[in-house]
Amino acid sequence: MHWNSFGDFLAMGNHGLYVWGSLLVMALLMVAEPTLVLRGRRTLVERLRRQYRAESGEASRSRSAAGRRRND
């Protein structure tokens, strides 16, 4: 396509709103996707760390309780 002016380029043959709107949505999604993935990963890692600490704490408490029962 050949444009005579920058205004014609922006108008894109009366399809400019669709073209530029689509480009804007795509750019926003390209920024949002990695941001959401990283945030989700951080949340998952934090949750798994809390779960691991809770489970390892329960295991040590049950081992110490079993040791006390044997000593009685």
Secondary structure, DSSP 8 states (H G I E B T S, - for coil): ---SSHHHHHHTTTTHHHHHHHHHHHHHHHHHHHHHHHHHHHHHHHHHHHHHHHHHHHHHHHHHHHHHHHH-
